[in-house]
Amino acid sequence: MDSAQDRQRRRPAGDDGCLVVAGAYGALLLLGVGEGLIGSFQFSRVIGPVPIAALAFDLLILLTCVAGAWGMRRTLGGLMPAVGWFVASFVLAMATPGGSIVITNSGPGQWYLFGGTVCAVAGVIAGFVMWSRKTSR
């Protein structure tokens, strides 16, 4: 008699698995967009001379990228939040035709944009390093 594990191993992978994985990647993308939106409006919180909120949002996108790569066991899991963060943050950093701008060219604004960019790229690279070694074996 076949055990339940044998039947499950022989069952072909259906569309359900692909939908779940696509949904997880979509959720990571939306998480990055959400972090970029919230960070773009809250980056200017300062304690003394230190732009603490900008640094906290930079660290948050780094951790999200690394955790996304770890959770999905693929580099793409770390790339999706980074792409969402880039889109949200840099769209809000552009000036409108009326001259309004959300992320200003101030110290905290520069820490948020440049630090977040470095942290997002570092998170993607960390995910690549973590999973390229394991998949090559």
C-alpha positions as CSV (number, residue, x, y, z in Angstrom):
1,M,0.0,0.0,0.0
2,D,1.1,3.5,-0.7
3,S,1.6,5.8,2.2
4,A,0.4,9.4,2.2
5,Q,4.0,10.7,1.7
6,D,4.5,8.5,-1.4
7,R,1.2,9.8,-3.0
8,Q,2.2,13.3,-2.2
9,R,5.6,12.9,-3.8
10,R,4.1,11.4,-7.0
11,R,1.5,14.1,-7.3
12,P,2.6,16.6,-10.0
13,A,3.1,20.2,-8.9
14,G,-0.1,22.1,-9.6
15,D,-0.8,25.7,-10.2
16,D,-1.5,26.2,-6.5
17,G,2.2,26.2,-5.7
18,C,3.0,28.7,-8.4
19,L,0.2,31.0,-7.2
20,V,1.4,30.9,-3.6
21,V,5.0,31.7,-4.7
22,A,3.9,34.6,-7.0
23,G,1.7,35.9,-4.2
24,A,4.7,35.8,-1.8
25,Y,6.9,37.7,-4.2
26,G,4.0,40.2,-4.8
27,A,3.7,40.7,-1.0
28,L,7.4,41.3,-0.7
29,L,7.2,43.9,-3.5
30,L,4.2,45.6,-1.7
31,L,6.1,45.5,1.6
32,G,9.0,47.4,-0.1
33,V,6.6,49.9,-1.5
34,G,5.0,50.4,1.9
35,E,8.3,50.9,3.6
36,G,9.2,53.5,0.9
37,L,6.0,55.4,1.3
38,I,6.1,55.5,5.0
39,G,9.8,56.3,5.1
40,S,9.4,59.1,2.5
41,F,7.0,61.0,4.8
42,Q,8.6,60.1,8.1
43,F,12.4,60.3,7.4
44,S,12.8,63.8,8.8
45,R,12.3,62.8,12.5
46,V,15.5,64.0,14.2
47,I,16.9,63.5,17.7
48,G,19.6,66.1,18.1
49,P,21.9,66.3,15.1
50,V,21.2,62.6,14.2
51,P,18.5,61.8,11.6
52,I,17.4,58.7,13.6
53,A,14.3,58.0,11.5
54,A,16.2,58.0,8.3
55,L,18.8,55.6,9.7
56,A,16.1,53.4,11.1
57,F,14.3,53.2,7.7
58,D,17.6,52.4,6.0
59,L,18.2,49.6,8.4
60,L,14.7,48.4,8.0
61,I,15.0,48.0,4.2
62,L,18.3,46.2,4.7
63,L,16.7,43.7,7.1
64,T,13.7,43.3,4.8
65,C,15.8,42.4,1.8
66,V,17.9,39.9,3.8
67,A,14.8,38.4,5.4
68,G,13.0,38.2,2.1
69,A,15.9,36.3,0.5
70,W,16.2,34.0,3.5
71,G,12.5,33.3,3.6
72,M,12.0,32.6,-0.1
73,R,15.4,30.9,-0.3
74,R,16.1,32.8,-3.5
75,T,17.9,36.1,-4.3
76,L,14.7,37.3,-5.9
77,G,13.1,37.3,-2.5
78,G,15.6,40.0,-1.5
79,L,15.3,41.9,-4.7
80,M,11.5,42.4,-4.6
81,P,11.4,44.7,-1.5
82,A,14.3,46.6,-2.8
83,V,12.6,47.3,-6.1
84,G,9.4,48.4,-4.3
85,W,11.4,50.7,-2.1
86,F,13.3,52.2,-5.0
87,V,10.1,52.9,-6.9
88,A,8.2,54.4,-4.0
89,S,11.1,56.5,-2.7
90,F,12.4,57.8,-5.9
91,V,9.0,58.7,-7.3
92,L,8.4,60.7,-4.2
93,A,11.8,62.3,-4.5
94,M,11.0,63.8,-7.9
95,A,9.5,67.3,-8.1
96,T,6.0,67.8,-9.4
97,P,5.2,70.3,-12.1
98,G,4.0,72.7,-9.4
99,G,7.4,72.4,-7.6
100,S,6.3,70.4,-4.6
101,I,8.6,67.7,-3.4
102,V,8.2,65.1,-0.6
103,I,11.8,64.1,0.1
104,T,13.8,67.3,0.5
105,N,17.5,67.9,-0.3
106,S,18.4,68.1,3.4
107,G,20.7,66.1,5.6
108,P,17.9,63.6,6.7
109,G,16.7,63.4,3.1
110,Q,20.1,62.5,1.8
111,W,20.6,60.0,4.6
112,Y,17.3,58.4,3.7
113,L,17.8,58.2,0.0
114,F,21.5,57.4,-0.2
115,G,21.6,55.3,2.9
116,G,18.5,53.4,1.8
117,T,20.0,52.8,-1.6
118,V,23.2,51.4,-0.1
119,C,21.3,49.2,2.4
120,A,18.9,47.9,-0.3
121,V,21.8,47.0,-2.6
122,A,23.7,45.4,0.4
123,G,20.6,43.4,1.3
124,V,20.2,42.1,-2.3
125,I,23.9,41.2,-2.4
126,A,23.7,39.5,1.0
127,G,20.8,37.4,-0.4
128,F,22.7,36.6,-3.5
129,V,25.8,35.5,-1.5
130,M,23.6,33.4,1.0
131,W,21.7,31.5,-1.7
132,S,24.3,31.3,-4.5
133,R,26.6,29.2,-2.3
134,K,23.8,26.8,-1.3
135,T,22.3,26.3,-4.8
136,S,25.7,25.7,-6.4
137,R,26.4,22.6,-4.3
